[in-house]
Amino acid sequence: MLGFSQEIFCARRKKIFENMEGSVMVLPAAPVSMKSRDTEFRYRADSELFYLTGVVDPGSLAVLNPNGDSGSFVLFIQPRDEEKERWDGKRLGLDEAKDIFCADEVYSLEDLEKYLPRLLSPAETIFFRLGSGSRIEQLVIQSLTTARIGRSRRILGPQSVADPGMVLDPMRIVKDPEEVERIRQAAVVTVQAYQEMLPAIRPGVGEWEIEAVLDSEFRKRGAWGPAYTTIVGSGSNSTILHYVSNNCTLENGDLVLVDAGAEVDLYNADITRTLPISGRFSDRQNDIYEIVLCANREAIETIRPGVSVDQIHLNSLDVLIQGLMELGILNGDKDKIIEDEIYKPFFPHQTSHWLGLDVHDVGDYTFGKKPRILEPGMVLTVEPGLYFIPSPVSSIEVKDEVLSEYIGIGVRIEDDVLVTSDGNEVLTASLPVTAEEIESLVGSIRD
């Protein structure tokens, strides 16, 4: 349960049942991922299974049915096995799991074929994510086939399979207080790790060393580790949006873009800072940094209940384009630049994404055909950026001599923001962000 109260999972299931009349939801645990041959990656629990049950154990399966004869929450778990537990650790017994997770019934996974078809048979719709090819998926498809064949004999049964996200995603997009607290903790840990990392930025240091400092600090401060593969992109690597090789050496006069976040109890932070390796931004680097910083602040100021989520991006984009026009990098009518997306070689991504159990958390950005309106409890990133890839950009109207001065510069500034009842709270506000603050901290342990 990771310290969460049992009541919170019971309340979530009760709420989800309101949208599941005549349906059953099947939520399997995440599969164990293999790194190579018989070597496993560290296990990470499935977000949806955890959200509704608190279960984090591999090999588990939850079946949720508001009108089920065996109860509304049936759990399958791996059976006790003394030999396997000697290698992999203790497993829960059936009675122990029933008590911990407040399940109505708990069965061994060995009895899946015996019980699962029976649990699925009364439902019209099965909420289950297809595509895994797993043993569970085969049983779900078999239930559909059996029902279709039997329908001519007036035997009822499942008629369709639907994505669980249809009913789960709208719930998950608004965080409850226990979730907000975990995201806040992840943000605090990430900020502290960055503060330990900043003095290590200097020429000659490996990108991998910066990654190691951050990941070590995450674990040292109680996080499970990085929420995603840490990005440390120096020089032209800073223009690669998801650069994760981290195998180059920091060079004097370049920038280094660091994008990292800690995971605490499955909840995540996500922060980006762009830093001058020499300890000082050059004039051209500072030009771009100030534009991106202004866009970051404008976007944050936009966030409050009642504002549409797309307005955050539009306000940020307006600042970025205005800055590029003032530098002479973009020319022409601003509305035309936006309409034709002429800016995209420099800013190819959105300003925000939802944040929570998943780094790019679930939840549509539209509701019907309109942009989603922000509500208290939503958590999202603000991450404008400008990137000047080291190759000619022939698809836009620019002054080549101006553009050439910025080639190889990549700047992104990312913060995590909670929508509150009267505005917003920047969960990462304690991490320095102005050019002057950054310059005072970067490389402060240099000889």
C-alpha positions as CSV (number, residue, x, y, z in Angstrom):
1,M,0.0,0.0,0.0
2,L,3.1,2.2,0.2
3,G,1.8,4.1,3.2
4,F,-1.5,5.0,1.6
5,S,-4.7,4.5,3.6
6,Q,-6.9,1.5,2.7
7,E,-9.9,3.9,2.6
8,I,-8.5,5.8,-0.4
9,F,-8.5,2.7,-2.6
10,C,-12.0,1.7,-1.4
11,A,-13.3,5.1,-2.2
12,R,-11.8,5.0,-5.7
13,R,-13.3,1.6,-6.4
14,K,-16.7,2.9,-5.2
15,K,-16.5,5.9,-7.5
16,I,-15.4,3.8,-10.5
17,F,-18.3,1.4,-10.0
18,E,-20.7,4.3,-10.6
19,N,-19.5,4.2,-14.3
20,M,-19.3,0.4,-14.7
21,E,-23.0,-0.8,-14.7
22,G,-23.1,-4.1,-16.5
23,S,-19.3,-4.2,-16.8
24,V,-16.2,-5.8,-15.3
25,M,-12.7,-4.4,-15.2
26,V,-9.6,-6.7,-15.4
27,L,-6.4,-5.1,-14.2
28,P,-3.2,-7.2,-14.4
29,A,0.1,-6.4,-12.8
30,A,2.8,-5.1,-15.0
31,P,4.9,-7.8,-16.6
32,V,8.5,-8.4,-15.4
33,S,10.8,-6.8,-18.0
34,M,14.0,-8.6,-18.9
35,K,17.2,-6.6,-19.5
36,S,18.9,-9.5,-21.2
37,R,18.5,-13.3,-21.0
38,D,17.7,-14.1,-17.4
39,T,18.5,-10.6,-16.0
40,E,15.5,-8.5,-15.0
41,F,15.0,-4.8,-14.8
42,R,13.9,-3.6,-11.3
43,Y,10.2,-4.2,-11.1
44,R,7.8,-1.2,-11.4
45,A,4.1,-1.8,-10.5
46,D,1.3,-1.1,-12.9
47,S,-0.2,2.4,-12.3
48,E,-3.8,1.5,-12.9
49,L,-3.7,-1.7,-10.7
50,F,-2.1,0.3,-7.9
51,Y,-4.5,3.3,-8.3
52,L,-7.6,1.1,-7.6
53,T,-6.1,-1.5,-5.2
54,G,-2.8,-0.5,-3.8
55,V,-1.3,-3.8,-5.2
56,V,2.4,-3.5,-6.2
57,D,3.3,-7.2,-6.5
58,P,4.2,-8.9,-9.8
59,G,1.9,-11.7,-11.0
60,S,-1.2,-10.1,-9.5
61,L,-4.6,-9.6,-11.1
62,A,-7.6,-7.6,-9.9
63,V,-11.2,-8.2,-11.2
64,L,-13.6,-5.4,-10.3
65,N,-17.3,-5.9,-10.7
66,P,-19.9,-3.8,-8.9
67,N,-22.5,-6.6,-9.1
68,G,-20.2,-9.6,-8.8
69,D,-21.5,-12.7,-7.0
70,S,-18.0,-13.2,-5.5
71,G,-17.8,-9.6,-4.4
72,S,-16.9,-6.3,-6.1
73,F,-13.1,-6.8,-5.7
74,V,-11.5,-10.2,-6.5
75,L,-7.8,-10.5,-6.4
76,F,-5.5,-13.2,-7.8
77,I,-1.9,-13.4,-6.5
78,Q,1.1,-15.7,-6.9
79,P,0.9,-18.8,-4.7
80,R,3.4,-19.2,-1.9
81,D,6.5,-21.1,-3.0
82,E,9.3,-21.6,-0.6
83,E,12.0,-22.2,-3.3
84,K,11.1,-19.1,-5.3
85,E,10.7,-17.0,-2.3
86,R,14.2,-17.9,-1.3
87,W,15.4,-16.2,-4.4
88,D,12.9,-13.4,-4.9
89,G,11.5,-12.6,-1.4
90,K,8.4,-13.3,0.6
91,R,5.0,-13.6,-1.1
92,L,1.7,-12.9,0.6
93,G,-0.7,-15.7,1.5
94,L,-4.3,-15.6,0.4
95,D,-5.7,-14.6,3.8
96,E,-2.9,-12.0,4.4
97,A,-3.6,-10.4,1.0
98,K,-7.3,-10.3,1.6
99,D,-6.8,-8.4,4.8
100,I,-4.2,-6.0,3.5
101,F,-6.1,-5.0,0.3
102,C,-9.6,-5.4,1.6
103,A,-10.5,-7.8,-1.2
104,D,-13.8,-9.7,-1.1
105,E,-12.1,-12.9,-2.4
106,V,-8.4,-13.8,-3.1
107,Y,-7.5,-16.7,-5.3
108,S,-4.2,-18.2,-6.3
109,L,-3.0,-17.3,-9.8
110,E,-2.8,-21.1,-10.4
111,D,-6.6,-21.1,-10.4
112,L,-7.0,-18.3,-13.0
113,E,-8.6,-20.6,-15.6
114,K,-11.0,-22.0,-13.1
115,Y,-12.3,-18.7,-11.8
116,L,-11.7,-15.9,-14.3
117,P,-14.2,-17.1,-17.0
118,R,-16.9,-17.3,-14.3
119,L,-16.1,-13.8,-13.1
120,L,-16.3,-12.4,-16.7
121,S,-19.5,-14.2,-17.8
122,P,-22.1,-11.9,-16.4
123,A,-20.6,-8.7,-17.9
124,E,-21.7,-7.0,-21.1
125,T,-18.4,-5.1,-21.4
126,I,-14.9,-6.1,-20.2
127,F,-12.6,-3.2,-19.4
128,F,-9.2,-4.7,-20.3
129,R,-6.2,-3.4,-22.3
130,L,-5.5,-5.7,-25.2
131,G,-2.2,-6.2,-26.9
132,S,-0.1,-8.1,-24.4
133,G,-0.8,-11.6,-25.8
134,S,-0.8,-12.8,-22.2
135,R,-2.6,-15.8,-20.6
136,I,-5.1,-13.3,-19.2
137,E,-5.8,-11.8,-22.6
138,Q,-6.4,-15.2,-24.0
139,L,-9.0,-15.9,-21.3
140,V,-10.7,-12.5,-22.0
141,I,-10.9,-13.3,-25.8
142,Q,-12.2,-16.8,-25.0
143,S,-15.0,-15.3,-22.9
144,L,-16.0,-13.1,-25.8
145,T,-16.0,-16.1,-28.2
146,T,-18.0,-18.3,-25.9
147,A,-20.6,-15.5,-25.4
148,R,-20.9,-14.9,-29.1
149,I,-21.4,-18.6,-29.9
150,G,-23.9,-19.0,-27.0
151,R,-25.9,-15.9,-27.9
152,S,-27.9,-17.8,-30.4
153,R,-29.0,-20.0,-27.5
154,R,-30.0,-16.9,-25.5
155,I,-26.9,-17.3,-23.3
156,L,-25.7,-13.9,-22.2
157,G,-22.1,-12.8,-21.8
158,P,-19.5,-10.2,-22.7
159,Q,-20.1,-8.4,-26.0
160,S,-17.1,-6.0,-26.1
161,V,-13.8,-5.1,-24.7
162,A,-13.0,-1.4,-23.8
163,D,-10.0,0.5,-22.6
164,P,-10.0,0.9,-18.8
165,G,-8.8,4.4,-19.4
166,M,-12.2,5.4,-20.5
167,V,-13.4,5.4,-16.9
168,L,-10.1,5.6,-15.1
169,D,-8.3,8.5,-16.8
170,P,-10.9,11.2,-15.9
171,M,-10.5,10.2,-12.2
172,R,-6.7,10.1,-12.3
173,I,-6.3,13.5,-13.8
174,V,-7.4,15.2,-10.6
175,K,-5.2,14.3,-7.7
176,D,-6.4,13.7,-4.1
177,P,-4.4,15.1,-1.1
178,E,-2.4,11.8,-0.6
179,E,-1.3,11.9,-4.2
180,V,-0.4,15.6,-4.1
181,E,1.8,14.9,-1.1
182,R,3.7,12.2,-2.9
183,I,4.3,14.4,-5.9
184,R,5.4,17.2,-3.6
185,Q,7.9,14.8,-1.9
186,A,9.2,13.8,-5.3
187,A,9.6,17.4,-6.2
188,V,11.5,18.2,-3.0
189,V,13.8,15.2,-3.5
190,T,14.5,16.3,-7.1
191,V,15.2,19.9,-6.1
192,Q,17.6,18.7,-3.4
193,A,19.4,16.4,-5.8
194,Y,19.8,19.3,-8.4
195,Q,21.2,21.5,-5.6
196,E,23.9,18.8,-4.9
197,M,24.5,18.4,-8.7
198,L,24.9,22.0,-9.7
199,P,28.4,22.6,-8.2
200,A,29.7,19.6,-10.2
201,I,29.0,21.2,-13.5
202,R,32.4,22.1,-15.0
203,P,34.5,21.5,-18.1
204,G,35.9,17.9,-18.3
205,V,33.2,16.3,-16.3
206,G,31.3,13.4,-18.1
207,E,27.6,13.7,-18.7
208,W,27.4,10.3,-17.1
209,E,28.9,11.7,-13.9
210,I,26.2,14.3,-13.7
211,E,23.6,11.6,-14.2
212,A,25.2,9.5,-11.4
213,V,25.1,12.4,-8.9
214,L,21.4,12.9,-9.5
215,D,20.4,9.3,-9.4
216,S,22.5,8.7,-6.3
217,E,20.9,11.7,-4.5
218,F,17.4,10.4,-5.4
219,R,18.1,7.1,-3.7
220,K,19.9,8.7,-0.8
221,R,16.9,10.9,-0.1
222,G,14.4,8.1,0.0
223,A,13.1,8.0,-3.6
224,W,13.0,4.7,-5.5
225,G,15.3,6.2,-8.1
226,P,14.8,8.2,-11.2
227,A,11.3,8.6,-12.6
228,Y,12.7,8.2,-16.1
229,T,16.1,7.9,-17.7
230,T,18.0,11.1,-16.7
231,I,18.9,13.4,-19.6
232,V,22.2,15.2,-19.5
233,G,22.8,16.8,-22.9
234,S,25.8,19.0,-23.3
235,G,26.7,21.1,-26.4
236,S,24.6,20.2,-29.4
237,N,23.2,17.2,-27.4
238,S,21.0,19.8,-25.7
239,T,19.0,20.2,-28.9
240,I,18.0,16.5,-28.9
241,L,14.8,16.4,-26.9
242,H,15.1,12.9,-25.3
243,Y,18.9,12.5,-25.4
244,V,19.8,9.7,-22.9
245,S,23.2,8.4,-24.1
246,N,25.0,10.7,-21.6
247,N,28.4,9.6,-22.9
248,C,30.0,12.9,-23.8
249,T,32.3,15.2,-21.9
250,L,31.2,18.7,-20.8
251,E,33.1,21.3,-22.9
252,N,34.0,24.9,-21.9
253,G,31.7,27.5,-23.4
254,D,28.8,25.0,-24.0
255,L,25.5,24.6,-22.3
256,V,24.3,21.4,-20.6
257,L,20.6,20.6,-20.4
258,V,19.6,18.4,-17.5
259,D,16.2,16.8,-17.3
260,A,15.5,14.6,-14.4
261,G,13.0,13.6,-11.7
262,A,12.7,11.4,-8.7
263,E,10.0,8.7,-8.1
264,V,8.5,8.5,-4.6
265,D,5.9,5.8,-3.9
266,L,5.2,5.5,-7.7
267,Y,4.6,9.3,-8.0
268,N,6.9,11.5,-10.1
269,A,8.6,14.8,-10.4
270,D,10.0,16.2,-13.7
271,I,12.4,19.1,-13.7
272,T,14.7,20.6,-16.4
273,R,17.4,23.2,-16.0
274,T,19.9,24.5,-18.6
275,L,23.3,25.4,-17.3
276,P,26.5,27.2,-18.5
277,I,29.4,24.7,-18.2
278,S,31.9,27.6,-17.9
279,G,29.9,29.2,-15.1
280,R,28.7,32.1,-17.3
281,F,26.2,32.3,-20.1
282,S,27.6,33.8,-23.3
283,D,25.6,36.7,-24.8
284,R,23.9,34.4,-27.4
285,Q,23.2,31.7,-24.8
286,N,21.7,34.4,-22.5
287,D,19.5,35.7,-25.3
288,I,17.8,32.3,-25.7
289,Y,17.8,31.6,-22.0
290,E,15.9,34.8,-21.1
291,I,13.3,34.2,-23.8
292,V,12.6,30.7,-22.5
293,L,12.6,31.9,-18.9
294,C,10.0,34.6,-19.8
295,A,7.9,31.9,-21.5
296,N,8.1,29.7,-18.5
297,R,6.9,32.4,-16.2
298,E,4.2,33.5,-18.5
299,A,2.9,30.0,-18.7
300,I,2.9,29.5,-14.9
301,E,1.1,32.8,-14.4
302,T,-1.6,31.5,-16.7
303,I,-2.4,28.5,-14.6
304,R,-5.5,28.7,-12.4
305,P,-8.9,27.1,-12.2
306,G,-11.2,27.9,-15.2
307,V,-8.4,28.4,-17.7
308,S,-8.2,26.0,-20.6
309,V,-5.1,23.8,-20.7
310,D,-4.3,24.9,-24.3
311,Q,-4.0,28.6,-23.1
312,I,-0.8,27.7,-21.2
313,H,0.8,26.6,-24.4
314,L,-0.5,29.5,-26.4
315,N,0.7,32.1,-24.0
316,S,4.1,30.4,-23.8
317,L,4.3,30.1,-27.5
318,D,3.5,33.8,-28.0
319,V,6.5,34.8,-25.8
320,L,8.9,32.4,-27.6
321,I,7.9,33.7,-31.1
322,Q,8.1,37.3,-30.0
323,G,11.6,36.7,-28.6
324,L,12.7,35.0,-31.8
325,M,11.3,37.8,-33.9
326,E,13.1,40.4,-31.8
327,L,16.4,38.5,-32.3
328,G,15.7,38.5,-36.1
329,I,15.6,34.7,-36.2
330,L,11.9,34.7,-37.3
331,N,10.4,37.3,-39.5
332,G,7.0,38.2,-40.8
333,D,3.5,38.2,-39.3
334,K,3.2,36.5,-35.9
335,D,-0.3,35.1,-36.6
336,K,1.0,33.6,-39.8
337,I,4.0,32.1,-38.1
338,I,1.7,30.4,-35.6
339,E,-0.9,29.3,-38.2
340,D,1.8,27.8,-40.5
341,E,3.8,26.4,-37.5
342,I,6.9,28.1,-38.8
343,Y,8.3,28.1,-35.3
344,K,8.3,24.3,-35.0
345,P,11.9,23.7,-35.9
346,F,12.8,25.7,-32.8
347,F,9.9,24.6,-30.5
348,P,8.5,21.2,-31.6
349,H,6.7,20.1,-28.5
350,Q,3.9,21.2,-26.2
351,T,4.5,23.4,-23.1
352,S,2.9,21.0,-20.6
353,H,1.9,17.5,-19.8
354,W,0.0,16.0,-16.9
355,L,2.2,14.6,-14.0
356,G,1.4,11.9,-11.5
357,L,1.7,8.1,-11.3
358,D,3.1,8.3,-14.8
359,V,5.6,10.9,-15.8
360,H,3.4,11.7,-18.9
361,D,0.3,11.0,-16.9
362,V,-3.0,10.0,-18.3
363,G,-5.9,12.4,-19.1
364,D,-7.1,13.9,-22.3
365,Y,-6.2,17.5,-23.1
366,T,-9.7,18.0,-24.6
367,F,-13.1,17.4,-23.3
368,G,-15.5,16.7,-26.1
369,K,-14.1,19.0,-28.8
370,K,-13.0,21.7,-26.5
371,P,-9.7,22.1,-24.5
372,R,-10.0,20.7,-21.0
373,I,-10.5,23.3,-18.3
374,L,-8.1,23.3,-15.3
375,E,-9.4,22.2,-12.0
376,P,-7.9,22.3,-8.5
377,G,-5.9,19.1,-7.9
378,M,-4.5,18.8,-11.4
379,V,-0.7,18.7,-11.6
380,L,1.2,19.5,-14.8
381,T,4.6,20.5,-16.1
382,V,5.6,23.8,-17.7
383,E,8.5,23.3,-20.0
384,P,9.0,25.8,-22.9
385,G,12.2,25.4,-24.8
386,L,14.1,26.6,-27.9
387,Y,16.5,24.3,-29.8
388,F,18.8,25.3,-32.6
389,I,19.9,22.0,-34.2
390,P,23.3,22.0,-35.8
391,S,22.2,21.7,-39.4
392,P,20.7,24.2,-41.9
393,V,17.0,25.0,-41.4
394,S,15.8,25.7,-45.0
395,S,12.1,25.5,-44.4
396,I,11.8,28.8,-42.6
397,E,12.5,32.4,-43.5
398,V,15.5,33.5,-41.5
399,K,18.5,35.6,-41.8
400,D,21.2,32.9,-42.1
401,E,23.9,35.0,-40.5
402,V,21.7,35.6,-37.4
403,L,20.7,32.0,-37.1
404,S,24.2,30.7,-37.4
405,E,25.2,32.4,-34.2
406,Y,22.7,30.2,-32.2
407,I,23.3,26.8,-33.8
408,G,24.0,24.1,-31.2
409,I,22.2,26.0,-28.4
410,G,19.3,24.1,-26.7
411,V,17.5,25.6,-23.7
412,R,14.6,24.1,-21.8
413,I,13.3,25.2,-18.4
414,E,10.7,22.9,-16.7
415,D,8.8,23.2,-13.4
416,D,6.0,21.2,-11.8
417,V,2.8,23.1,-11.0
418,L,-0.3,22.2,-8.9
419,V,-3.6,23.9,-9.7
420,T,-5.0,25.2,-6.4
421,S,-8.4,26.6,-5.6
422,D,-7.3,30.2,-6.1
423,G,-4.4,29.9,-8.6
424,N,-1.4,27.6,-8.5
425,E,1.6,26.3,-6.5
426,V,4.9,25.8,-8.2
427,L,6.1,22.6,-6.5
428,T,9.7,23.1,-7.8
429,A,9.9,26.8,-7.0
430,S,12.8,26.4,-4.5
431,L,15.2,25.4,-7.3
432,P,17.0,28.5,-8.7
433,V,16.1,29.4,-12.3
434,T,17.2,32.9,-13.1
435,A,20.5,33.3,-15.1
436,E,22.1,35.1,-12.1
437,E,21.1,32.4,-9.6
438,I,22.3,29.6,-11.9
439,E,25.6,31.3,-12.5
440,S,26.2,31.7,-8.8
441,L,25.8,27.9,-8.2
442,V,27.2,26.2,-11.2
443,G,30.7,24.9,-10.7
444,S,31.0,26.5,-7.2
445,I,33.4,23.8,-6.1
446,R,35.7,24.4,-9.0
447,D,39.3,24.9,-8.1
